[in-house]
Amino acid sequence: MDTTFKSELMASAQVWQTFWLHSDVQIEGDPALQLCVRFNLFELNQSAGRNEQTSIPAKGLTGNGYGGHFFWDTEIFMLPFFTYTQPEVAKKLLMFRYHTLQIAKEQASDFGLEKGAMYPWRTINGYESSAYWLAGQAQFHINADIAFAVEQYYEITHDEAFIRNYGFEIILETARFWMEYGNYAQLNGKRQFVLNRVTGPDEYSALVDNNYYTNALAQNNLRLAVKYARKFRGDDGILSRLNVTVDEIKSMDQAAESMYLPYDKRKNVKLQFQDFEQLPKMDLASIDQSKFPLLLHYHPLMLYRQQVNKQADTVMVDFMFPEGNTLDQLKADYEFYEPITTHDSSLSKAIYAIIAARIGKDKQAYNFFSQAVQTDLMDVHHNTKNGIHAGSLGAAWEGIMYGFVGIVNNATSFSLKPHLPVTWNCVKFRVHLYGNEFKFSVYQDSVEAELLSGKGADISVYDDKKHLTPKHAKETWHYSNQF
């Protein structure tokens, strides 16, 4: 078929018009950051693989940094944007992981494990491409990250065919990895399931015992395997195809409930890993700014032996499991880890913005978010010439949604707990939920929601739940500042 430049231009314009209609985030009252947000969404959208054979490179399609490889960034920082705004794209990104599941199982076998799948820390074709195993292949949490993303996609979309035919298998095989890699040990007078010699998200620590993030995500991974094995208990076809036994599920359930999560009762903080409190704190205030990022100026072994974080690690758990923490716990974790975090990773500041927003630290939340959202457009890290920071693009969207708008979602309900920056008059956006599309306008003291398509669903603002249907498609909530 003959095409012309004009016809291609018009077709492209139509694609982008549709994208902005369904995926834009409008911020009234902050034009500078609005520009950055839209730049980020534009780059994020054009970077996503859409053929089930590719994912999202850490540098998008803009540079050769990281060799075009895919990391956990996709599932944890970028996928939520697509799941909520373009679920069909999110599914294709997850299908990349399904299509490479057999390779992950082979890698687990080569590693010496009898069962399970071990996804690569960085890859472009399903095989491990990391050359530095201490801070690469040892980041086994990638397995649980993918399982977490599968569950999040299912909770938001209710895509039964996906969880039945693909998602459960990913969850099961990654859960089997933890059963093979972990073991039981006596700790604090109890028999607990432990995961030793792992590296968490913070790459200024490596090969530690019982990294809190890794253990918490592995626990979630195991619980998901148990949950879906029970869901499909009456379907012998699925369970027999995957060789699931009653004893295996019981073992996973026991391991999940026995998972060791290091905690300092004196300080009331989650410990990054088992012996973290035994390390001396690195005095970041005494280090000249020219020495940052630390990884370019300090030997890794010097960093590994001190309390210093490259990026959000333990507080990632607070971000990902918001309903599992009290406000006091969030504050304690934030105040303990923020002073020792360098944010040398572009993935970090948006997460701290989210936690700061949740605990009422308004100024810190806005400052962290504004720095995160400007990462590439303003070349904050002075390395955008090597390519954009795709994970940071998605994390900035998360900063708005999970931080300032305060969305919390599970399989049956969607809630908002807004806490907007004082300069923002309104945030407007659309999301897909349970087969519906909603439009939201979040103001400083009210929320408006409209059902655009679908049969309807429950929506809550703080504790005020309302049900939207095609016949009752609009609702308004009024709320007061919670801090």
C-alpha positions as CSV (number, residue, x, y, z in Angstrom):
1,M,0.0,0.0,0.0
2,D,1.4,3.4,-1.0
3,T,2.0,5.8,1.8
4,T,3.0,9.4,1.9
5,F,4.7,11.5,4.5
6,K,1.4,13.3,5.2
7,S,-0.5,10.1,5.7
8,E,2.2,8.7,8.1
9,L,2.2,12.0,9.9
10,M,-1.6,12.0,10.3
11,A,-1.5,8.3,11.5
12,S,1.2,9.2,14.0
13,A,-0.8,12.2,15.2
14,Q,-3.8,10.1,15.8
15,V,-1.9,7.5,17.8
16,W,-0.5,10.3,20.0
17,Q,-3.8,12.0,20.3
18,T,-5.3,8.8,21.6
19,F,-2.4,8.3,24.0
20,W,-2.7,11.8,25.5
21,L,-6.5,11.4,25.9
22,H,-6.2,8.2,28.0
23,S,-2.7,8.5,29.6
24,D,-2.0,12.2,30.3
25,V,-1.6,13.5,33.8
26,Q,-2.7,17.2,34.0
27,I,-1.3,19.3,36.8
28,E,-2.9,22.7,37.3
29,G,-0.7,25.1,39.1
30,D,2.8,23.9,38.3
31,P,3.5,24.5,34.6
32,A,7.3,23.7,34.9
33,L,6.7,20.3,36.3
34,Q,3.8,19.7,34.0
35,L,6.2,20.0,31.1
36,C,8.6,17.5,32.7
37,V,5.7,15.0,33.4
38,R,4.6,15.1,29.8
39,F,8.2,14.7,28.5
40,N,8.5,11.6,30.8
41,L,5.2,10.1,29.6
42,F,6.1,10.7,26.0
43,E,9.5,8.9,26.4
44,L,8.0,6.1,28.4
45,N,5.3,5.4,25.9
46,Q,7.6,5.3,22.9
47,S,10.1,3.0,24.7
48,A,7.7,0.1,25.5
49,G,8.0,-3.1,23.6
50,R,4.6,-4.2,22.1
51,N,5.4,-7.5,20.5
52,E,5.8,-9.8,23.5
53,Q,9.4,-10.3,22.5
54,T,10.8,-7.2,24.0
55,S,10.4,-5.1,27.2
56,I,11.6,-1.6,28.1
57,P,15.3,-0.9,27.9
58,A,16.7,1.0,30.9
59,K,17.7,3.8,28.6
60,G,14.6,3.5,26.5
61,L,15.4,4.0,22.8
62,T,17.5,7.0,23.3
63,G,21.1,5.8,24.0
64,N,23.4,2.8,24.2
65,G,23.7,2.9,28.0
66,Y,23.3,-0.6,29.5
67,G,23.4,-2.1,26.1
68,G,19.6,-2.0,25.6
69,H,19.1,-4.4,28.5
70,F,15.9,-4.8,30.6
71,F,16.0,-4.8,34.4
72,W,13.5,-4.9,37.3
73,D,12.9,-1.3,36.4
74,T,10.2,-2.5,34.0
75,E,8.0,-4.4,36.4
76,I,8.4,-2.2,39.5
77,F,8.7,1.3,38.2
78,M,7.3,1.4,34.6
79,L,4.6,-1.3,34.3
80,P,2.1,0.3,36.7
81,F,1.8,3.3,34.3
82,F,0.8,0.9,31.5
83,T,-1.3,-1.3,33.7
84,Y,-3.5,1.6,34.7
85,T,-3.6,3.5,31.4
86,Q,-2.8,0.9,28.6
87,P,-3.4,-2.5,30.1
88,E,-3.0,-4.2,26.7
89,V,0.6,-2.9,26.6
90,A,1.2,-4.0,30.2
91,K,0.1,-7.5,29.3
92,K,2.5,-7.7,26.3
93,L,5.4,-6.6,28.6
94,L,4.5,-9.4,31.0
95,M,4.2,-11.8,28.2
96,F,7.9,-11.2,27.4
97,R,8.6,-12.6,30.8
98,Y,6.4,-15.6,30.1
99,H,8.0,-16.3,26.8
100,T,11.4,-16.3,28.5
101,L,10.3,-18.4,31.4
102,Q,11.8,-21.6,30.0
103,I,15.2,-19.9,29.8
104,A,14.8,-18.8,33.4
105,K,14.1,-22.4,34.4
106,E,17.2,-23.5,32.5
107,Q,19.2,-20.8,34.3
108,A,18.0,-22.1,37.6
109,S,19.0,-25.6,36.7
110,D,22.5,-24.4,35.5
111,F,22.8,-22.6,38.8
112,G,22.3,-25.9,40.6
113,L,18.7,-25.8,41.6
114,E,16.3,-28.7,41.0
115,K,13.2,-26.6,40.5
116,G,12.1,-23.1,39.8
117,A,12.9,-20.2,37.5
118,M,15.7,-17.8,38.0
119,Y,15.1,-14.7,35.9
120,P,18.2,-12.7,34.8
121,W,19.0,-9.5,36.5
122,R,19.7,-7.8,33.2
123,T,18.8,-9.2,29.8
124,I,17.9,-8.5,26.2
125,N,16.9,-12.0,25.1
126,G,16.1,-13.9,28.3
127,Y,19.6,-14.9,29.2
128,E,21.7,-13.3,31.9
129,S,23.8,-10.3,30.6
130,S,25.1,-9.0,33.9
131,A,28.9,-9.1,34.1
132,Y,29.1,-8.2,37.8
133,W,27.5,-10.9,39.8
134,L,27.8,-9.3,43.2
135,A,25.4,-6.5,42.3
136,G,23.9,-8.2,39.3
137,Q,23.0,-11.9,39.3
138,A,22.8,-11.9,43.1
139,Q,19.8,-9.6,42.9
140,F,17.5,-12.5,43.1
141,H,14.6,-10.2,44.0
142,I,14.0,-9.8,40.3
143,N,12.0,-13.1,40.5
144,A,9.7,-11.8,43.2
145,D,9.5,-8.4,41.4
146,I,8.1,-10.1,38.3
147,A,5.6,-12.1,40.4
148,F,4.5,-8.9,42.2
149,A,3.9,-7.2,38.8
150,V,1.8,-10.2,37.6
151,E,-0.4,-9.9,40.6
152,Q,-0.7,-6.2,40.3
153,Y,-1.7,-6.5,36.7
154,Y,-4.3,-9.1,37.6
155,E,-5.7,-7.1,40.5
156,I,-6.2,-4.0,38.3
157,T,-7.5,-5.8,35.1
158,H,-9.2,-8.9,36.3
159,D,-7.7,-10.6,33.3
160,E,-8.7,-14.2,34.1
161,A,-7.3,-15.7,30.9
162,F,-3.9,-14.2,31.6
163,I,-3.6,-15.4,35.2
164,R,-4.9,-18.8,34.3
165,N,-2.8,-19.5,31.2
166,Y,0.4,-17.5,32.0
167,G,0.5,-15.5,35.2
168,F,0.1,-18.4,37.7
169,E,2.9,-20.3,36.0
170,I,5.3,-17.3,36.4
171,I,4.3,-16.9,40.0
172,L,4.6,-20.7,40.7
173,E,8.0,-21.1,39.1
174,T,9.5,-18.1,40.8
175,A,8.1,-19.3,44.1
176,R,9.8,-22.6,43.5
177,F,13.1,-20.7,43.2
178,W,12.8,-19.4,46.8
179,M,12.0,-22.9,48.1
180,E,15.2,-24.1,46.5
181,Y,17.4,-21.2,47.4
182,G,16.3,-20.6,51.0
183,N,16.5,-22.8,54.1
184,Y,15.4,-22.9,57.7
185,A,17.5,-21.7,60.6
186,Q,17.2,-21.0,64.3
187,L,17.0,-17.2,64.7
188,N,15.8,-15.3,67.8
189,G,14.7,-18.6,69.3
190,K,12.5,-19.5,66.4
191,R,12.8,-21.7,63.3
192,Q,12.7,-19.2,60.5
193,F,13.0,-19.3,56.7
194,V,16.1,-17.4,55.6
195,L,17.6,-16.2,52.3
196,N,21.4,-15.8,52.7
197,R,23.9,-14.3,50.3
198,V,21.6,-12.0,48.4
199,T,21.8,-8.5,47.1
200,G,18.9,-6.1,47.5
201,P,18.0,-3.0,45.5
202,D,20.7,-1.0,47.2
203,E,23.9,-1.7,45.3
204,Y,26.1,-0.2,48.0
205,S,25.5,-3.5,49.9
206,A,26.1,-6.9,48.4
207,L,25.8,-10.6,49.3
208,V,24.1,-10.0,52.6
209,D,22.0,-12.3,54.7
210,N,18.2,-11.7,54.8
211,N,17.8,-8.4,52.9
212,Y,14.5,-7.1,54.1
213,Y,13.2,-6.2,50.7
214,T,14.2,-9.5,49.2
215,N,12.7,-11.5,52.0
216,A,9.5,-9.5,52.0
217,L,9.0,-9.8,48.3
218,A,9.9,-13.5,48.4
219,Q,7.3,-14.0,51.1
220,N,4.7,-12.2,48.9
221,N,5.8,-14.4,46.0
222,L,5.2,-17.6,48.0
223,R,1.9,-16.4,49.3
224,L,0.7,-15.6,45.8
225,A,1.7,-19.2,44.7
226,V,-0.4,-20.6,47.5
227,K,-3.3,-18.2,46.8
228,Y,-3.5,-19.2,43.1
229,A,-2.9,-22.9,43.7
230,R,-6.0,-22.8,46.0
231,K,-7.9,-20.7,43.4
232,F,-7.3,-23.3,40.8
233,R,-7.7,-26.3,43.2
234,G,-10.8,-27.5,41.3
235,D,-9.1,-27.4,38.0
236,D,-6.9,-30.5,37.7
237,G,-5.8,-29.4,34.2
238,I,-3.8,-26.4,35.4
239,L,-2.4,-28.0,38.5
240,S,-1.4,-31.3,36.8
241,R,0.1,-29.5,33.9
242,L,2.4,-27.6,36.3
243,N,3.0,-30.6,38.6
244,V,1.6,-28.9,41.6
245,T,1.1,-31.1,44.7
246,V,-0.6,-30.5,48.0
247,D,2.7,-31.0,49.9
248,E,4.5,-28.5,47.8
249,I,1.8,-25.8,48.5
250,K,1.9,-26.6,52.2
251,S,5.7,-26.2,52.2
252,M,5.4,-22.8,50.4
253,D,2.8,-21.7,52.9
254,Q,4.9,-22.7,55.8
255,A,8.0,-20.9,54.3
256,A,6.0,-17.7,53.7
257,E,4.7,-17.6,57.3
258,S,8.1,-18.5,58.7
259,M,10.0,-15.9,56.6
260,Y,12.6,-14.0,58.6
261,L,12.2,-10.2,58.4
262,P,15.0,-8.5,60.3
263,Y,13.7,-5.8,62.6
264,D,15.3,-3.5,65.3
265,K,12.8,-3.4,68.1
266,R,14.8,-0.7,69.9
267,K,14.6,1.7,67.0
268,N,11.4,0.4,65.6
269,V,12.8,0.1,62.1
270,K,13.0,-2.6,59.5
271,L,16.7,-3.6,59.1
272,Q,18.0,-3.5,55.6
273,F,19.6,-6.9,56.3
274,Q,20.5,-9.1,59.2
275,D,23.7,-7.5,60.4
276,F,23.0,-4.0,59.1
277,E,23.0,-2.4,62.6
278,Q,26.6,-3.6,63.2
279,L,28.0,-1.5,60.4
280,P,29.2,2.1,61.0
281,K,27.3,4.9,59.4
282,M,29.0,6.7,56.6
283,D,29.1,10.4,57.2
284,L,27.6,11.7,54.0
285,A,27.6,15.3,55.1
286,S,31.4,15.3,55.3
287,I,31.9,14.1,51.8
288,D,32.5,16.7,49.1
289,Q,29.8,16.9,46.4
290,S,32.5,16.2,43.8
291,K,32.7,12.7,45.2
292,F,29.2,11.8,44.2
293,P,28.0,9.4,42.9
294,L,30.1,7.4,45.4
295,L,30.4,4.4,43.0
296,L,32.7,6.4,40.8
297,H,35.0,7.4,43.7
298,Y,35.0,4.6,46.3
299,H,35.9,0.9,46.0
300,P,32.8,-1.2,46.4
301,L,34.2,-3.0,49.4
302,M,34.5,0.3,51.2
303,L,30.9,1.0,50.6
304,Y,29.7,-2.5,51.4
305,R,31.1,-2.2,55.0
306,Q,29.2,0.9,56.0
307,Q,25.6,2.0,56.5
308,V,25.1,3.9,53.2
309,N,22.4,3.4,50.6
310,K,22.7,4.1,46.9
311,Q,18.9,4.1,46.6
312,A,15.7,3.3,48.3
313,D,15.9,-0.3,49.6
314,T,13.9,-1.2,52.7
315,V,11.6,1.8,52.2
316,M,10.6,0.1,48.9
317,V,8.7,-2.3,51.0
318,D,6.8,0.6,52.6
319,F,6.0,1.9,49.1
320,M,4.9,-1.4,47.6
321,F,2.8,-2.7,50.6
322,P,1.2,0.5,51.9
323,E,-1.5,-1.3,53.9
324,G,1.0,-3.3,55.9
325,N,2.5,-0.4,57.8
326,T,1.3,2.0,60.5
327,L,2.0,5.7,60.1
328,D,4.6,5.5,62.9
329,Q,6.4,2.7,61.2
330,L,6.6,4.6,57.9
331,K,8.0,7.6,59.8
332,A,10.5,5.5,61.6
333,D,11.8,3.8,58.4
334,Y,11.9,7.1,56.5
335,E,13.8,9.0,59.2
336,F,16.3,6.2,59.7
337,Y,17.1,5.6,56.0
338,E,16.8,8.9,54.3
339,P,19.9,10.5,56.0
340,I,22.1,7.6,54.8
341,T,20.7,7.5,51.3
342,T,22.7,9.2,48.5
343,H,20.1,8.8,45.8
344,D,22.9,8.0,43.4
345,S,20.4,5.9,41.5
346,S,17.7,7.8,39.5
347,L,15.1,5.3,40.9
348,S,15.4,6.6,44.5
349,K,14.0,10.1,44.9
350,A,10.5,9.4,43.6
351,I,10.1,6.6,46.1
352,Y,11.2,8.9,49.0
353,A,8.8,11.4,47.6
354,I,6.0,8.9,48.0
355,I,6.8,8.0,51.5
356,A,7.3,11.6,52.5
357,A,3.9,12.4,51.1
358,R,2.3,9.6,53.0
359,I,3.8,10.8,56.3
360,G,3.0,14.5,55.9
361,K,6.5,15.7,55.1
362,D,5.2,18.1,52.4
363,K,8.3,20.0,51.6
364,Q,10.5,17.0,51.3
365,A,7.9,15.2,49.2
366,Y,7.7,18.0,46.7
367,N,11.5,18.5,46.6
368,F,12.2,14.8,46.0
369,F,9.4,14.6,43.4
370,S,10.5,17.7,41.5
371,Q,14.1,16.4,41.3
372,A,12.9,13.0,40.2
373,V,10.6,14.3,37.5
374,Q,13.3,16.6,36.1
375,T,15.9,13.8,35.9
376,D,16.3,13.7,32.1
377,L,14.7,16.9,30.8
378,M,17.1,18.9,33.1
379,D,19.9,16.3,33.0
380,V,20.0,16.1,36.8
381,H,22.6,13.3,36.9
382,H,24.7,14.8,34.0
383,N,24.6,11.6,32.0
384,T,21.4,11.8,30.0
385,K,23.7,11.9,26.9
386,N,24.0,8.1,27.4
387,G,20.2,7.8,27.3
388,I,17.2,8.6,29.4
389,H,16.5,7.0,32.7
390,A,13.4,5.0,31.8
391,G,12.8,3.7,35.3
392,S,12.8,7.2,36.7
393,L,10.2,8.2,34.1
394,G,7.8,5.6,35.5
395,A,8.8,6.3,39.1
396,A,7.9,9.9,38.6
397,W,4.4,8.9,37.5
398,E,4.3,6.7,40.6
399,G,5.3,9.7,42.6
400,I,2.1,11.5,41.5
401,M,-0.2,8.6,41.8
402,Y,1.0,6.7,44.8
403,G,2.3,9.8,46.6
404,F,0.2,12.9,46.1
405,V,-3.0,11.3,44.7
406,G,-2.5,8.4,47.1
407,I,-4.0,5.6,45.1
408,V,-4.3,2.2,46.8
409,N,-5.6,-0.8,44.9
410,N,-6.6,-4.4,45.5
411,A,-8.7,-6.9,43.6
412,T,-12.0,-5.5,44.7
413,S,-11.6,-1.8,45.5
414,F,-9.7,1.3,44.5
415,S,-9.1,4.2,46.9
416,L,-7.5,7.6,46.9
417,K,-5.9,9.3,49.9
418,P,-5.0,12.7,48.3
419,H,-2.4,15.0,49.7
420,L,-1.5,17.5,46.9
421,P,1.4,19.9,47.1
422,V,0.1,23.3,48.1
423,T,0.9,24.9,44.7
424,W,-1.2,22.3,42.8
425,N,-4.8,23.3,42.2
426,C,-5.8,20.0,40.6
427,V,-4.5,16.7,39.2
428,K,-6.6,15.2,36.4
429,F,-6.1,11.7,35.0
430,R,-7.7,8.5,33.6
431,V,-7.2,5.0,34.7
432,H,-8.5,1.5,33.7
433,L,-9.9,-0.6,36.6
434,Y,-11.5,-4.0,36.4
435,G,-12.5,-3.5,32.8
436,N,-13.8,0.1,33.4
437,E,-12.3,3.4,32.5
438,F,-12.6,6.3,35.0
439,K,-11.7,9.9,34.8
440,F,-10.6,11.6,38.0
441,S,-10.1,15.3,39.1
442,V,-8.4,15.6,42.4
443,Y,-8.5,19.0,44.1
444,Q,-7.1,20.3,47.4
445,D,-10.3,19.4,49.2
446,S,-12.4,17.3,46.8
447,V,-12.3,14.5,44.3
448,E,-14.5,14.1,41.2
449,A,-14.8,10.8,39.5
450,E,-16.6,9.8,36.3
451,L,-17.2,6.3,34.8
452,L,-16.4,6.6,31.1
453,S,-16.9,3.0,30.1
454,G,-17.7,-0.4,31.8
455,K,-20.1,-1.7,34.3
456,G,-18.8,0.2,37.3
457,A,-16.9,-0.3,40.5
458,D,-16.5,0.9,44.1
459,I,-14.3,3.9,44.6
460,S,-13.2,5.3,47.9
461,V,-11.7,8.6,49.0
462,Y,-10.1,7.9,52.4
463,D,-12.9,5.8,54.0
464,D,-15.8,7.1,52.0
465,K,-16.9,4.4,49.6
466,K,-19.2,5.1,46.7
467,H,-20.3,2.8,43.8
468,L,-20.3,4.2,40.3
469,T,-22.4,2.6,37.5
470,P,-23.5,3.6,34.0
471,K,-26.7,5.1,35.5
472,H,-24.8,6.8,38.3
473,A,-21.6,7.6,36.5
474,K,-20.4,10.7,38.5
475,E,-19.6,11.2,42.1
476,T,-17.9,13.9,44.2
477,W,-16.1,13.5,47.6
478,H,-15.0,16.2,50.0
479,Y,-12.0,15.6,52.3
480,S,-9.8,17.4,54.7
481,N,-6.1,17.4,55.0
482,Q,-5.1,14.3,57.0
483,F,-2.0,15.8,58.7
